[in-house]
Amino acid sequence: VKSYGNQQIWPGSSNTFARDGNNLYAVRWTYGEVNADETWSKDVDEIIMSQIENPKLFDIVYSAPPSFLMLTQVSVFNGWIYFAECEDGDEGVEKYFLYRIRDDGSDKEELGEFNSPSGNILYVLTEEFIVYEDEQGISIMTLDGTKKELVCAKPGFSYTNLSGVDSGWIYYVKWGDILRRIRFDGTDDQKVLDLAEKRLYVVDGEQIFFSYYDDTDETDSLVKKTIVGEEMILTTSSGLIKCVNKEGNWVYFGVENKVYRINANGEEEKELIYAFENEELEVYNIYVYGGDVLATTVSDEVVYIKKDGTVTELTDYVGASK
């Protein structure tokens, strides 16, 4: 939540959209196909930019080389766009590359080449560092890639999954079901939350917001928990909560085809922000920009909902929902 230049969607999922001032950036990527002659082909992956006043109209900022697959995460800060690509060779993907490029499409720079344990590059951008995961563990580098330091080494027989950054802490998942946090200098490594049935979470300061499914009554609850352990159920739903995000004093979440928000202190009933007409759709991610909401579905529907209630369907952003 406190990462700079992009919205941090937890836990560790790709950030397809980023907003910087009046500009909205997105990655459009395409699925490849195996041709009749067993060759591989796909359309070109792109980074596009639009104005918030009219998000339907966009310019292409960058097009990936034909042999490269662009990963869906994009971050923007201080005039630079940060993104990752992998080279799609005959024997599959072995290396991943992290780049940055000026917001006008110039001066592309390679920041690092990685063997990634997660089949992707997981990274978070802050005002000073890029926090990323590779085969060694969790590390930080300067924004220009010139200095790299290992923060948390990956112990033997364990699984580490970078989740995000907030208020001087790096959050990560260990052994697949324990949320931990560690400081940038590698000190104060501590357990934060047991994730046994807790599927989604967002961290804001000393508070964690997560969903919890109860098998007994088949309900899903949105829960607020402090680092010291106090819990409060904000709302309960008969449908699964698909995504959670937070801005200011509001927690945003998706249930089936609907986008809701609720006061983070539990003082008000949940408020419906938007409902996709097709009731079979499922909300996948929610981004919040100063009260404006961008919502995506698993089927590539994308809508931008302004605070005044104006809704714009971004039909040309196919491939940019995840």
Buried (B, 14 or more C-beta within 10 A) or exposed (E): BBBBBBBBBBBBBBBBBBBBEEBBBBBBBBEEEEEEEEEEEBEBBBBBBBEBEEBEEBEEBBBBEEEBBBBBBBBBBEEBBBBBBBBBEEEEEEEBBBBBBBBEBEEEEEBBEBEBBBEBBBBBBBEEBBBBBBEBBBBBBEBEBEEBEEBBEBEEEEEBBBBBBBEEBBBBBBEEEBBBBBBBEBEEBEEBBEBEEBBBBBBBEEBBBBBBBEEEEEBBBBBBBEBEEEEEEBBBBEEBBBBBBBBEEBBBBBBBBBBBBBBBEBEEEBEEBBBBEEEEBBBBBBBBBEEBBBBBBEEBBBBBBBEEEEEBEBEBBBBBBB
